[in-house]
Amino acid sequence: MAWRQLFLICCLSAVVLLSTENRQKLQADALRKEHYEEQRNEFENFVEEQNDEQEERSREAIEQWRQWHSDGLYPPYLYNRHHI
């Protein structure tokens, strides 16, 4: 009888320890997932800002080119050439 009780106590202790360890692992996984999600969001925001800046620089360069090469005609001169 004492052996049976000792065996049951050992089994219950093992189950409690395993469930505690599993909860800790799940919590660590959740924290890791949250960290990687934050890192990904920060990188996506950085890339979006870089793309926006590049588009703005490109738009400004195109606008400067159009102003420099404009012949005063509308639509722009590339579509308004008259070949003789």
PDB file of N, CA, C and O in Angstrom:
ATOM      1  N   MET A   1       0.812  -1.191   0.000  1.00  0.00           N
ATOM      2  CA  MET A   1       0.000   0.000   0.000  1.00  0.00           C
ATOM      3  C   MET A   1       0.860   1.261   0.000  1.00  0.00           C
ATOM      4  O   MET A   1       0.557   2.213  -0.719  1.00  0.00           O
ATOM      5  N   ALA A   2       1.918   1.279   0.789  1.00  0.00           N
ATOM      6  CA  ALA A   2       2.799   2.436   0.845  1.00  0.00           C
ATOM      7  C   ALA A   2       3.514   2.636  -0.480  1.00  0.00           C
ATOM      8  O   ALA A   2       3.739   3.769  -0.906  1.00  0.00           O
ATOM      9  N   TRP A   3       3.873   1.536  -1.134  1.00  0.00           N
ATOM     10  CA  TRP A   3       4.546   1.648  -2.424  1.00  0.00           C
ATOM     11  C   TRP A   3       3.613   2.255  -3.465  1.00  0.00           C
ATOM     12  O   TRP A   3       4.030   3.060  -4.298  1.00  0.00           O
ATOM     13  N   ARG A   4       2.358   1.861  -3.405  1.00  0.00           N
ATOM     14  CA  ARG A   4       1.383   2.373  -4.361  1.00  0.00           C
ATOM     15  C   ARG A   4       1.196   3.883  -4.163  1.00  0.00           C
ATOM     16  O   ARG A   4       1.165   4.634  -5.138  1.00  0.00           O
ATOM     17  N   GLN A   5       1.072   4.321  -2.928  1.00  0.00           N
ATOM     18  CA  GLN A   5       0.921   5.745  -2.645  1.00  0.00           C
ATOM     19  C   GLN A   5       2.165   6.525  -3.061  1.00  0.00           C
ATOM     20  O   GLN A   5       2.064   7.614  -3.626  1.00  0.00           O
ATOM     21  N   LEU A   6       3.329   5.964  -2.780  1.00  0.00           N
ATOM     22  CA  LEU A   6       4.580   6.610  -3.181  1.00  0.00           C
ATOM     23  C   LEU A   6       4.676   6.717  -4.697  1.00  0.00           C
ATOM     24  O   LEU A   6       5.109   7.736  -5.235  1.00  0.00           O
ATOM     25  N   PHE A   7       4.262   5.641  -5.381  1.00  0.00           N
ATOM     26  CA  PHE A   7       4.288   5.636  -6.843  1.00  0.00           C
ATOM     27  C   PHE A   7       3.329   6.693  -7.396  1.00  0.00           C
ATOM     28  O   PHE A   7       3.688   7.419  -8.324  1.00  0.00           O
ATOM     29  N   LEU A   8       2.122   6.792  -6.845  1.00  0.00           N
ATOM     30  CA  LEU A   8       1.144   7.792  -7.296  1.00  0.00           C
ATOM     31  C   LEU A   8       1.645   9.212  -7.038  1.00  0.00           C
ATOM     32  O   LEU A   8       1.472  10.094  -7.880  1.00  0.00           O
ATOM     33  N   ILE A   9       2.255   9.431  -5.896  1.00  0.00           N
ATOM     34  CA  ILE A   9       2.805  10.759  -5.583  1.00  0.00           C
ATOM     35  C   ILE A   9       3.910  11.122  -6.570  1.00  0.00           C
ATOM     36  O   ILE A   9       3.983  12.261  -7.030  1.00  0.00           O
ATOM     37  N   CYS A  10       4.760  10.167  -6.892  1.00  0.00           N
ATOM     38  CA  CYS A  10       5.834  10.420  -7.868  1.00  0.00           C
ATOM     39  C   CYS A  10       5.255  10.739  -9.239  1.00  0.00           C
ATOM     40  O   CYS A  10       5.720  11.650  -9.924  1.00  0.00           O
ATOM     41  N   CYS A  11       4.239   9.984  -9.632  1.00  0.00           N
ATOM     42  CA  CYS A  11       3.612  10.229 -10.940  1.00  0.00           C
ATOM     43  C   CYS A  11       2.967  11.610 -10.984  1.00  0.00           C
ATOM     44  O   CYS A  11       3.130  12.342 -11.960  1.00  0.00           O
ATOM     45  N   LEU A  12       2.245  11.962  -9.947  1.00  0.00           N
ATOM     46  CA  LEU A  12       1.605  13.277  -9.911  1.00  0.00           C
ATOM     47  C   LEU A  12       2.645  14.402  -9.917  1.00  0.00           C
ATOM     48  O   LEU A  12       2.456  15.424 -10.577  1.00  0.00           O
ATOM     49  N   SER A  13       3.729  14.210  -9.188  1.00  0.00           N
ATOM     50  CA  SER A  13       4.801  15.212  -9.186  1.00  0.00           C
ATOM     51  C   SER A  13       5.390  15.377 -10.585  1.00  0.00           C
ATOM     52  O   SER A  13       5.663  16.493 -11.027  1.00  0.00           O
ATOM     53  N   ALA A  14       5.580  14.263 -11.270  1.00  0.00           N
ATOM     54  CA  ALA A  14       6.132  14.318 -12.627  1.00  0.00           C
ATOM     55  C   ALA A  14       5.178  15.050 -13.558  1.00  0.00           C
ATOM     56  O   ALA A  14       5.610  15.853 -14.385  1.00  0.00           O
ATOM     57  N   VAL A  15       3.880  14.776 -13.428  1.00  0.00           N
ATOM     58  CA  VAL A  15       2.888  15.447 -14.280  1.00  0.00           C
ATOM     59  C   VAL A  15       2.885  16.949 -14.005  1.00  0.00           C
ATOM     60  O   VAL A  15       2.834  17.747 -14.942  1.00  0.00           O
ATOM     61  N   VAL A  16       2.939  17.336 -12.758  1.00  0.00           N
ATOM     62  CA  VAL A  16       2.948  18.761 -12.410  1.00  0.00           C
ATOM     63  C   VAL A  16       4.198  19.437 -12.962  1.00  0.00           C
ATOM     64  O   VAL A  16       4.121  20.533 -13.518  1.00  0.00           O
ATOM     65  N   LEU A  17       5.354  18.781 -12.809  1.00  0.00           N
ATOM     66  CA  LEU A  17       6.585  19.364 -13.333  1.00  0.00           C
ATOM     67  C   LEU A  17       6.540  19.499 -14.847  1.00  0.00           C
ATOM     68  O   LEU A  17       6.967  20.515 -15.395  1.00  0.00           O
ATOM     69  N   LEU A  18       6.020  18.470 -15.532  1.00  0.00           N
ATOM     70  CA  LEU A  18       5.939  18.527 -16.993  1.00  0.00           C
ATOM     71  C   LEU A  18       4.965  19.607 -17.446  1.00  0.00           C
ATOM     72  O   LEU A  18       5.245  20.318 -18.411  1.00  0.00           O
ATOM     73  N   SER A  19       3.836  19.745 -16.774  1.00  0.00           N
ATOM     74  CA  SER A  19       2.877  20.774 -17.182  1.00  0.00           C
ATOM     75  C   SER A  19       3.450  22.166 -16.939  1.00  0.00           C
ATOM     76  O   SER A  19       3.223  23.080 -17.732  1.00  0.00           O
ATOM     77  N   THR A  20       4.193  22.332 -15.841  1.00  0.00           N
ATOM     78  CA  THR A  20       4.836  23.618 -15.575  1.00  0.00           C
ATOM     79  C   THR A  20       5.875  23.921 -16.644  1.00  0.00           C
ATOM     80  O   THR A  20       5.968  25.048 -17.129  1.00  0.00           O
ATOM     81  N   GLU A  21       6.652  22.912 -17.006  1.00  0.00           N
ATOM     82  CA  GLU A  21       7.676  23.099 -18.042  1.00  0.00           C
ATOM     83  C   GLU A  21       7.031  23.422 -19.376  1.00  0.00           C
ATOM     84  O   GLU A  21       7.525  24.278 -20.110  1.00  0.00           O
ATOM     85  N   ASN A  22       5.930  22.747 -19.703  1.00  0.00           N
ATOM     86  CA  ASN A  22       5.235  23.021 -20.962  1.00  0.00           C
ATOM     87  C   ASN A  22       4.670  24.431 -20.982  1.00  0.00           C
ATOM     88  O   ASN A  22       4.725  25.102 -22.013  1.00  0.00           O
ATOM     89  N   ARG A  23       4.125  24.895 -19.853  1.00  0.00           N
ATOM     90  CA  ARG A  23       3.618  26.265 -19.800  1.00  0.00           C
ATOM     91  C   ARG A  23       4.738  27.273 -20.009  1.00  0.00           C
ATOM     92  O   ARG A  23       4.554  28.283 -20.687  1.00  0.00           O
ATOM     93  N   GLN A  24       5.894  26.995 -19.427  1.00  0.00           N
ATOM     94  CA  GLN A  24       7.036  27.894 -19.603  1.00  0.00           C
ATOM     95  C   GLN A  24       7.484  27.917 -21.060  1.00  0.00           C
ATOM     96  O   GLN A  24       7.811  28.974 -21.600  1.00  0.00           O
ATOM     97  N   LYS A  25       7.498  26.754 -21.687  1.00  0.00           N
ATOM     98  CA  LYS A  25       7.883  26.698 -23.103  1.00  0.00           C
ATOM     99  C   LYS A  25       6.886  27.451 -23.979  1.00  0.00           C
ATOM    100  O   LYS A  25       7.271  28.177 -24.896  1.00  0.00           O
ATOM    101  N   LEU A  26       5.598  27.266 -23.682  1.00  0.00           N
ATOM    102  CA  LEU A  26       4.581  27.980 -24.455  1.00  0.00           C
ATOM    103  C   LEU A  26       4.692  29.489 -24.270  1.00  0.00           C
ATOM    104  O   LEU A  26       4.529  30.252 -25.223  1.00  0.00           O
ATOM    105  N   GLN A  27       4.968  29.911 -23.051  1.00  0.00           N
ATOM    106  CA  GLN A  27       5.133  31.335 -22.791  1.00  0.00           C
ATOM    107  C   GLN A  27       6.362  31.880 -23.524  1.00  0.00           C
ATOM    108  O   GLN A  27       6.316  32.966 -24.102  1.00  0.00           O
ATOM    109  N   ALA A  28       7.459  31.120 -23.494  1.00  0.00           N
ATOM    110  CA  ALA A  28       8.674  31.550 -24.199  1.00  0.00           C
ATOM    111  C   ALA A  28       8.420  31.622 -25.703  1.00  0.00           C
ATOM    112  O   ALA A  28       8.885  32.546 -26.370  1.00  0.00           O
ATOM    113  N   ASP A  29       7.680  30.642 -26.236  1.00  0.00           N
ATOM    114  CA  ASP A  29       7.353  30.667 -27.659  1.00  0.00           C
ATOM    115  C   ASP A  29       6.501  31.881 -28.013  1.00  0.00           C
ATOM    116  O   ASP A  29       6.706  32.511 -29.050  1.00  0.00           O
ATOM    117  N   ALA A  30       5.547  32.202 -27.146  1.00  0.00           N
ATOM    118  CA  ALA A  30       4.695  33.361 -27.400  1.00  0.00           C
ATOM    119  C   ALA A  30       5.516  34.650 -27.381  1.00  0.00           C
ATOM    120  O   ALA A  30       5.323  35.522 -28.228  1.00  0.00           O
ATOM    121  N   LEU A  31       6.428  34.771 -26.419  1.00  0.00           N
ATOM    122  CA  LEU A  31       7.285  35.958 -26.362  1.00  0.00           C
ATOM    123  C   LEU A  31       8.191  36.055 -27.583  1.00  0.00           C
ATOM    124  O   LEU A  31       8.392  37.140 -28.129  1.00  0.00           O
ATOM    125  N   ARG A  32       8.738  34.917 -28.010  1.00  0.00           N
ATOM    126  CA  ARG A  32       9.602  34.893 -29.191  1.00  0.00           C
ATOM    127  C   ARG A  32       8.807  35.296 -30.440  1.00  0.00           C
ATOM    128  O   ARG A  32       9.285  36.066 -31.273  1.00  0.00           O
ATOM    129  N   LYS A  33       7.589  34.760 -30.552  1.00  0.00           N
ATOM    130  CA  LYS A  33       6.740  35.098 -31.698  1.00  0.00           C
ATOM    131  C   LYS A  33       6.437  36.592 -31.721  1.00  0.00           C
ATOM    132  O   LYS A  33       6.496  37.226 -32.775  1.00  0.00           O
ATOM    133  N   GLU A  34       6.113  37.150 -30.563  1.00  0.00           N
ATOM    134  CA  GLU A  34       5.830  38.584 -30.472  1.00  0.00           C
ATOM    135  C   GLU A  34       7.048  39.420 -30.853  1.00  0.00           C
ATOM    136  O   GLU A  34       6.928  40.429 -31.548  1.00  0.00           O
ATOM    137  N   HIS A  35       8.224  38.987 -30.387  1.00  0.00           N
ATOM    138  CA  HIS A  35       9.456  39.713 -30.706  1.00  0.00           C
ATOM    139  C   HIS A  35       9.711  39.703 -32.212  1.00  0.00           C
ATOM    140  O   HIS A  35      10.009  40.744 -32.799  1.00  0.00           O
ATOM    141  N   TYR A  36       9.594  38.529 -32.838  1.00  0.00           N
ATOM    142  CA  TYR A  36       9.844  38.450 -34.269  1.00  0.00           C
ATOM    143  C   TYR A  36       8.797  39.219 -35.062  1.00  0.00           C
ATOM    144  O   TYR A  36       9.109  39.783 -36.111  1.00  0.00           O
ATOM    145  N   GLU A  37       7.564  39.249 -34.576  1.00  0.00           N
ATOM    146  CA  GLU A  37       6.528  40.015 -35.254  1.00  0.00           C
ATOM    147  C   GLU A  37       6.835  41.513 -35.181  1.00  0.00           C
ATOM    148  O   GLU A  37       6.655  42.233 -36.163  1.00  0.00           O
ATOM    149  N   GLU A  38       7.298  41.980 -34.021  1.00  0.00           N
ATOM    150  CA  GLU A  38       7.688  43.392 -33.892  1.00  0.00           C
ATOM    151  C   GLU A  38       8.853  43.720 -34.814  1.00  0.00           C
ATOM    152  O   GLU A  38       8.856  44.762 -35.469  1.00  0.00           O
ATOM    153  N   GLN A  39       9.850  42.826 -34.865  1.00  0.00           N
ATOM    154  CA  GLN A  39      10.994  43.052 -35.742  1.00  0.00           C
ATOM    155  C   GLN A  39      10.548  43.119 -37.208  1.00  0.00           C
ATOM    156  O   GLN A  39      11.008  43.978 -37.960  1.00  0.00           O
ATOM    157  N   ARG A  40       9.654  42.213 -37.607  1.00  0.00           N
ATOM    158  CA  ARG A  40       9.169  42.202 -38.982  1.00  0.00           C
ATOM    159  C   ARG A  40       8.407  43.478 -39.296  1.00  0.00           C
ATOM    160  O   ARG A  40       8.580  44.056 -40.369  1.00  0.00           O
ATOM    161  N   ASN A  41       7.559  43.927 -38.366  1.00  0.00           N
ATOM    162  CA  ASN A  41       6.799  45.158 -38.586  1.00  0.00           C
ATOM    163  C   ASN A  41       7.723  46.366 -38.707  1.00  0.00           C
ATOM    164  O   ASN A  41       7.508  47.234 -39.553  1.00  0.00           O
ATOM    165  N   GLU A  42       8.744  46.421 -37.865  1.00  0.00           N
ATOM    166  CA  GLU A  42       9.703  47.526 -37.955  1.00  0.00           C
ATOM    167  C   GLU A  42      10.421  47.514 -39.296  1.00  0.00           C
ATOM    168  O   GLU A  42      10.610  48.565 -39.909  1.00  0.00           O
ATOM    169  N   PHE A  43      10.824  46.323 -39.757  1.00  0.00           N
ATOM    170  CA  PHE A  43      11.518  46.237 -41.032  1.00  0.00           C
ATOM    171  C   PHE A  43      10.584  46.609 -42.182  1.00  0.00           C
ATOM    172  O   PHE A  43      10.992  47.303 -43.113  1.00  0.00           O
ATOM    173  N   GLU A  44       9.325  46.147 -42.119  1.00  0.00           N
ATOM    174  CA  GLU A  44       8.377  46.505 -43.174  1.00  0.00           C
ATOM    175  C   GLU A  44       8.159  48.006 -43.224  1.00  0.00           C
ATOM    176  O   GLU A  44       8.074  48.586 -44.307  1.00  0.00           O
ATOM    177  N   ASN A  45       8.066  48.643 -42.055  1.00  0.00           N
ATOM    178  CA  ASN A  45       7.907  50.100 -42.023  1.00  0.00           C
ATOM    179  C   ASN A  45       9.138  50.795 -42.598  1.00  0.00           C
ATOM    180  O   ASN A  45       9.015  51.773 -43.335  1.00  0.00           O
ATOM    181  N   PHE A  46      10.322  50.291 -42.262  1.00  0.00           N
ATOM    182  CA  PHE A  46      11.562  50.858 -42.784  1.00  0.00           C
ATOM    183  C   PHE A  46      11.604  50.751 -44.306  1.00  0.00           C
ATOM    184  O   PHE A  46      11.935  51.717 -44.995  1.00  0.00           O
ATOM    185  N   VAL A  47      11.266  49.572 -44.825  1.00  0.00           N
ATOM    186  CA  VAL A  47      11.283  49.363 -46.279  1.00  0.00           C
ATOM    187  C   VAL A  47      10.258  50.259 -46.958  1.00  0.00           C
ATOM    188  O   VAL A  47      10.527  50.820 -48.020  1.00  0.00           O
ATOM    189  N   GLU A  48       9.093  50.394 -46.352  1.00  0.00           N
ATOM    190  CA  GLU A  48       8.067  51.258 -46.933  1.00  0.00           C
ATOM    191  C   GLU A  48       8.535  52.710 -46.976  1.00  0.00           C
ATOM    192  O   GLU A  48       8.316  53.404 -47.969  1.00  0.00           O
ATOM    193  N   GLU A  49       9.172  53.166 -45.916  1.00  0.00           N
ATOM    194  CA  GLU A  49       9.697  54.534 -45.900  1.00  0.00           C
ATOM    195  C   GLU A  49      10.778  54.716 -46.961  1.00  0.00           C
ATOM    196  O   GLU A  49      10.813  55.738 -47.647  1.00  0.00           O
ATOM    197  N   GLN A  50      11.658  53.729 -47.094  1.00  0.00           N
ATOM    198  CA  GLN A  50      12.707  53.818 -48.105  1.00  0.00           C
ATOM    199  C   GLN A  50      12.098  53.880 -49.504  1.00  0.00           C
ATOM    200  O   GLN A  50      12.540  54.670 -50.338  1.00  0.00           O
ATOM    201  N   ASN A  51      11.086  53.049 -49.765  1.00  0.00           N
ATOM    202  CA  ASN A  51      10.435  53.063 -51.074  1.00  0.00           C
ATOM    203  C   ASN A  51       9.746  54.393 -51.332  1.00  0.00           C
ATOM    204  O   ASN A  51       9.804  54.924 -52.442  1.00  0.00           O
ATOM    205  N   ASP A  52       9.093  54.933 -50.306  1.00  0.00           N
ATOM    206  CA  ASP A  52       8.434  56.230 -50.467  1.00  0.00           C
ATOM    207  C   ASP A  52       9.450  57.327 -50.782  1.00  0.00           C
ATOM    208  O   ASP A  52       9.212  58.171 -51.647  1.00  0.00           O
ATOM    209  N   GLU A  53      10.578  57.311 -50.077  1.00  0.00           N
ATOM    210  CA  GLU A  53      11.619  58.313 -50.343  1.00  0.00           C
ATOM    211  C   GLU A  53      12.177  58.162 -51.750  1.00  0.00           C
ATOM    212  O   GLU A  53      12.409  59.157 -52.436  1.00  0.00           O
ATOM    213  N   GLN A  54      12.395  56.922 -52.186  1.00  0.00           N
ATOM    214  CA  GLN A  54      12.920  56.693 -53.529  1.00  0.00           C
ATOM    215  C   GLN A  54      11.914  57.156 -54.581  1.00  0.00           C
ATOM    216  O   GLN A  54      12.300  57.763 -55.580  1.00  0.00           O
ATOM    217  N   GLU A  55      10.634  56.875 -54.366  1.00  0.00           N
ATOM    218  CA  GLU A  55       9.609  57.329 -55.307  1.00  0.00           C
ATOM    219  C   GLU A  55       9.562  58.847 -55.362  1.00  0.00           C
ATOM    220  O   GLU A  55       9.405  59.427 -56.436  1.00  0.00           O
ATOM    221  N   GLU A  56       9.697  59.491 -54.213  1.00  0.00           N
ATOM    222  CA  GLU A  56       9.683  60.959 -54.177  1.00  0.00           C
ATOM    223  C   GLU A  56      10.884  61.532 -54.926  1.00  0.00           C
ATOM    224  O   GLU A  56      10.741  62.481 -55.697  1.00  0.00           O
ATOM    225  N   ARG A  57      12.064  60.959 -54.700  1.00  0.00           N
ATOM    226  CA  ARG A  57      13.254  61.434 -55.431  1.00  0.00           C
ATOM    227  C   ARG A  57      13.094  61.208 -56.934  1.00  0.00           C
ATOM    228  O   ARG A  57      13.464  62.062 -57.739  1.00  0.00           O
ATOM    229  N   SER A  58      12.548  60.068 -57.300  1.00  0.00           N
ATOM    230  CA  SER A  58      12.351  59.775 -58.712  1.00  0.00           C
ATOM    231  C   SER A  58      11.342  60.744 -59.321  1.00  0.00           C
ATOM    232  O   SER A  58      11.551  61.253 -60.422  1.00  0.00           O
ATOM    233  N   ARG A  59      10.243  61.000 -58.602  1.00  0.00           N
ATOM    234  CA  ARG A  59       9.233  61.931 -59.101  1.00  0.00           C
ATOM    235  C   ARG A  59       9.819  63.329 -59.272  1.00  0.00           C
ATOM    236  O   ARG A  59       9.547  64.005 -60.264  1.00  0.00           O
ATOM    237  N   GLU A  60      10.625  63.761 -58.301  1.00  0.00           N
ATOM    238  CA  GLU A  60      11.249  65.082 -58.401  1.00  0.00           C
ATOM    239  C   GLU A  60      12.210  65.149 -59.577  1.00  0.00           C
ATOM    240  O   GLU A  60      12.255  66.152 -60.290  1.00  0.00           O
ATOM    241  N   ALA A  61      12.979  64.086 -59.782  1.00  0.00           N
ATOM    242  CA  ALA A  61      13.921  64.067 -60.906  1.00  0.00           C
ATOM    243  C   ALA A  61      13.181  64.106 -62.230  1.00  0.00           C
ATOM    244  O   ALA A  61      13.602  64.800 -63.155  1.00  0.00           O
ATOM    245  N   ILE A  62      12.093  63.375 -62.330  1.00  0.00           N
ATOM    246  CA  ILE A  62      11.308  63.373 -63.570  1.00  0.00           C
ATOM    247  C   ILE A  62      10.708  64.752 -63.807  1.00  0.00           C
ATOM    248  O   ILE A  62      10.708  65.255 -64.931  1.00  0.00           O
ATOM    249  N   GLU A  63      10.202  65.352 -62.750  1.00  0.00           N
ATOM    250  CA  GLU A  63       9.617  66.693 -62.887  1.00  0.00           C
ATOM    251  C   GLU A  63      10.676  67.705 -63.314  1.00  0.00           C
ATOM    252  O   GLU A  63      10.405  68.558 -64.158  1.00  0.00           O
ATOM    253  N   GLN A  64      11.862  67.623 -62.749  1.00  0.00           N
ATOM    254  CA  GLN A  64      12.938  68.523 -63.161  1.00  0.00           C
ATOM    255  C   GLN A  64      13.312  68.291 -64.617  1.00  0.00           C
ATOM    256  O   GLN A  64      13.553  69.245 -65.357  1.00  0.00           O
ATOM    257  N   TRP A  65      13.360  67.046 -65.026  1.00  0.00           N
ATOM    258  CA  TRP A  65      13.695  66.729 -66.418  1.00  0.00           C
ATOM    259  C   TRP A  65      12.638  67.301 -67.341  1.00  0.00           C
ATOM    260  O   TRP A  65      12.962  67.872 -68.383  1.00  0.00           O
ATOM    261  N   ARG A  66      11.367  67.153 -66.966  1.00  0.00           N
ATOM    262  CA  ARG A  66      10.279  67.680 -67.799  1.00  0.00           C
ATOM    263  C   ARG A  66      10.349  69.201 -67.902  1.00  0.00           C
ATOM    264  O   ARG A  66      10.134  69.767 -68.974  1.00  0.00           O
ATOM    265  N   GLN A  67      10.651  69.860 -66.783  1.00  0.00           N
ATOM    266  CA  GLN A  67      10.745  71.322 -66.829  1.00  0.00           C
ATOM    267  C   GLN A  67      11.927  71.762 -67.690  1.00  0.00           C
ATOM    268  O   GLN A  67      11.815  72.735 -68.435  1.00  0.00           O
ATOM    269  N   TRP A  68      13.038  71.072 -67.602  1.00  0.00           N
ATOM    270  CA  TRP A  68      14.221  71.431 -68.362  1.00  0.00           C
ATOM    271  C   TRP A  68      14.001  71.238 -69.856  1.00  0.00           C
ATOM    272  O   TRP A  68      14.440  72.054 -70.666  1.00  0.00           O
ATOM    273  N   HIS A  69      13.312  70.144 -70.218  1.00  0.00           N
ATOM    274  CA  HIS A  69      13.145  69.801 -71.629  1.00  0.00           C
ATOM    275  C   HIS A  69      11.817  70.268 -72.215  1.00  0.00           C
ATOM    276  O   HIS A  69      11.500  69.941 -73.359  1.00  0.00           O
ATOM    277  N   SER A  70      11.042  71.022 -71.453  1.00  0.00           N
ATOM    278  CA  SER A  70       9.737  71.445 -71.951  1.00  0.00           C
ATOM    279  C   SER A  70       9.902  72.450 -73.079  1.00  0.00           C
ATOM    280  O   SER A  70      10.758  73.333 -73.015  1.00  0.00           O
ATOM    281  N   ASP A  71       9.071  72.312 -74.122  1.00  0.00           N
ATOM    282  CA  ASP A  71       9.105  73.282 -75.210  1.00  0.00           C
ATOM    283  C   ASP A  71       7.919  74.232 -75.133  1.00  0.00           C
ATOM    284  O   ASP A  71       7.668  75.004 -76.059  1.00  0.00           O
ATOM    285  N   GLY A  72       7.188  74.170 -74.016  1.00  0.00           N
ATOM    286  CA  GLY A  72       6.074  75.082 -73.824  1.00  0.00           C
ATOM    287  C   GLY A  72       4.793  74.617 -74.479  1.00  0.00           C
ATOM    288  O   GLY A  72       3.761  75.275 -74.347  1.00  0.00           O
ATOM    289  N   LEU A  73       4.833  73.517 -75.173  1.00  0.00           N
ATOM    290  CA  LEU A  73       3.635  73.021 -75.841  1.00  0.00           C
ATOM    291  C   LEU A  73       2.924  72.017 -74.932  1.00  0.00           C
ATOM    292  O   LEU A  73       3.546  71.390 -74.074  1.00  0.00           O
ATOM    293  N   TYR A  74       1.650  71.879 -75.128  1.00  0.00           N
ATOM    294  CA  TYR A  74       0.901  70.900 -74.367  1.00  0.00           C
ATOM    295  C   TYR A  74       0.111  70.054 -75.326  1.00  0.00           C
ATOM    296  O   TYR A  74      -0.538  70.626 -76.201  1.00  0.00           O
ATOM    297  N   PRO A  75       0.107  68.804 -75.244  1.00  0.00           N
ATOM    298  CA  PRO A  75       0.812  67.949 -74.296  1.00  0.00           C
ATOM    299  C   PRO A  75       2.317  68.013 -74.491  1.00  0.00           C
ATOM    300  O   PRO A  75       2.796  68.626 -75.445  1.00  0.00           O
ATOM    301  N   PRO A  76       3.067  67.383 -73.594  1.00  0.00           N
ATOM    302  CA  PRO A  76       4.522  67.486 -73.649  1.00  0.00           C
ATOM    303  C   PRO A  76       5.081  67.217 -75.047  1.00  0.00           C
ATOM    304  O   PRO A  76       4.470  66.530 -75.866  1.00  0.00           O
ATOM    305  N   TYR A  77       6.249  67.778 -75.283  1.00  0.00           N
ATOM    306  CA  TYR A  77       6.794  67.839 -76.639  1.00  0.00           C
ATOM    307  C   TYR A  77       6.987  66.484 -77.290  1.00  0.00           C
ATOM    308  O   TYR A  77       6.951  66.388 -78.516  1.00  0.00           O
ATOM    309  N   LEU A  78       7.189  65.439 -76.511  1.00  0.00           N
ATOM    310  CA  LEU A  78       7.397  64.134 -77.137  1.00  0.00           C
ATOM    311  C   LEU A  78       6.175  63.717 -77.947  1.00  0.00           C
ATOM    312  O   LEU A  78       6.301  62.990 -78.933  1.00  0.00           O
ATOM    313  N   TYR A  79       4.996  64.172 -77.538  1.00  0.00           N
ATOM    314  CA  TYR A  79       3.777  63.794 -78.250  1.00  0.00           C
ATOM    315  C   TYR A  79       3.337  64.906 -79.189  1.00  0.00           C
ATOM    316  O   TYR A  79       2.325  64.761 -79.875  1.00  0.00           O
ATOM    317  N   ASN A  80       4.062  65.998 -79.237  1.00  0.00           N
ATOM    318  CA  ASN A  80       3.623  67.153 -80.007  1.00  0.00           C
ATOM    319  C   ASN A  80       4.619  67.504 -81.108  1.00  0.00           C
ATOM    320  O   ASN A  80       4.633  68.631 -81.602  1.00  0.00           O
ATOM    321  N   ARG A  81       5.441  66.547 -81.485  1.00  0.00           N
ATOM    322  CA  ARG A  81       6.403  66.816 -82.565  1.00  0.00           C
ATOM    323  C   ARG A  81       5.721  66.762 -83.902  1.00  0.00           C
ATOM    324  O   ARG A  81       4.848  65.929 -84.143  1.00  0.00           O
ATOM    325  N   HIS A  82       6.129  67.659 -84.767  1.00  0.00           N
ATOM    326  CA  HIS A  82       5.588  67.669 -86.125  1.00  0.00           C
ATOM    327  C   HIS A  82       6.718  67.348 -87.074  1.00  0.00           C
ATOM    328  O   HIS A  82       7.698  68.086 -87.175  1.00  0.00           O
ATOM    329  N   HIS A  83       6.572  66.251 -87.758  1.00  0.00           N
ATOM    330  CA  HIS A  83       7.617  65.857 -88.710  1.00  0.00           C
ATOM    331  C   HIS A  83       7.271  66.405 -90.088  1.00  0.00           C
ATOM    332  O   HIS A  83       6.145  66.281 -90.570  1.00  0.00           O
ATOM    333  N   ILE A  84       8.277  67.012 -90.702  1.00  0.00           N
ATOM    334  CA  ILE A  84       8.063  67.624 -92.023  1.00  0.00           C
ATOM    335  C   ILE A  84       8.706  66.760 -93.067  1.00  0.00           C
ATOM    336  O   ILE A  84       8.651  67.082 -94.254  1.00  0.00           O
TER     337      ILE A  84
END
